[in-house]
Amino acid sequence: MIAGANVATILLMLLVGYSDRLDPSVYPKLSNIGLTFPFFVLVNLLFLAFWLLFKKRWALIPLAGMLLGYQPVRNYCPLNLPQTVPDSTLCVVSFNAYNQRHIDDGEFRSEVLDYLRMQQADIVFLQEFSLRQADRDSLADLYPHIDTTRVVSGGDVLTLLSRYPIVGKEHIPTPADDPTVSAYHSAAFLLNIDGDTVCAINNHLESTRLTEQERSDFKKMLKGDMHKKAARQESQLLIDRLGESTEARAPQARYVARYLERCRSVILAGDFNDGPISYVRRTIGQNLTDCYRESGNGLGISYHANAFYVRIDHLMCSDDWIPYECKIDKKITISDHYPLRCRLKKRPKH
């Protein structure tokens, strides 16, 4: 019976782990099931501990499960050996600075700018943060090249700060009649890096659409501070909301993937609003290297508010770049996101 329960857990773990193949346009309510993946991995590890204590031969069952689920396990929680970072790498930072809640907060703005100066990065992808002229002037010695895009009036601004010349920019287009067109978008900034044109693609995809009250209610539910009937209703509301937003992000991800076919060298980052096991991440990253997966360690939680602890900020590159030391930077906590930082080395040309 215990072995059967272990096998059933493994089957569920694999179904959840490979759920990023499901198109949210067709299966919206199943599109966020990947968020439960750590639970099934944990249960399988508990089975492993049980078998090692009481019947070592049967430990082959959970070990086989971990082997079959190697790809999703590595997507969600990679473990990489330490590497020596070579000389002449680029430092890249991506940060959703949550400016919509702090428009007039001078202290908040000052802390973000101080953080950017401290990083000494070569390229910074910013979401939800508008730079004023005074901000640009204060950063000019570090970032002589700064540009922004905005799709609709009052919508989110995507900003790129660069030590390298920005020779062009383009909003990644979506059809005018597409219902997903909103304040959220993706943009390509063309950089001249040592004579090569590199597409630096900044993303802030469709929000989860949860109100502050709904986020607060979710936190109460997890703490057990909610009546059973209300908790059921909250769970259903959460599934519906997350399904709707993921359904909206799916075509956005496909448009980004289509645009990537035009680019030879790519550095892509931003807030996907989707986790490590998701259709959106898989679609955008299908021909790219996920820098955190290849050079990071652990869960890499980038969103840390209202009990939603998951990595929804991602950094990727084309295969002409090699990532090193990709990590979540918890030095700044003023936003609901932690920045994502990585070093990239240009692969030698043959």
Secondary structure, 3 states (H helix, E strand, C coil): CHHHHHHHHHHHHHHHHCHHHCCCCCCHHHCCHHHHHHHHHHHHHHHHHHHHHHCHHHHHHHHHHHHHCHHHHHHHCCCCCCCCCCCCCEEEEEEECCHHHCCCCHHHHHHHHHHHHHHCCCEEEEECCCCCHHHHHHHCCCCCEEEEEECCCCCCEEEEEECCCEEEEEECCCCCCCCCCCCCEEEEEEEEECCEEEEEEEEECCCCCCCHHHHHHHHHHHHCCCCHHHHHHHHHHHHHHHHHHHHHHHHHHHHHHHHHCCCCCEEEEEECCCCCCCHHHHHHCCCCEEHHHHHCCCCCCCEEECCEEECCEEEEECCCEEEEEEEECCCCCCCCECCEEEEEEECCCC
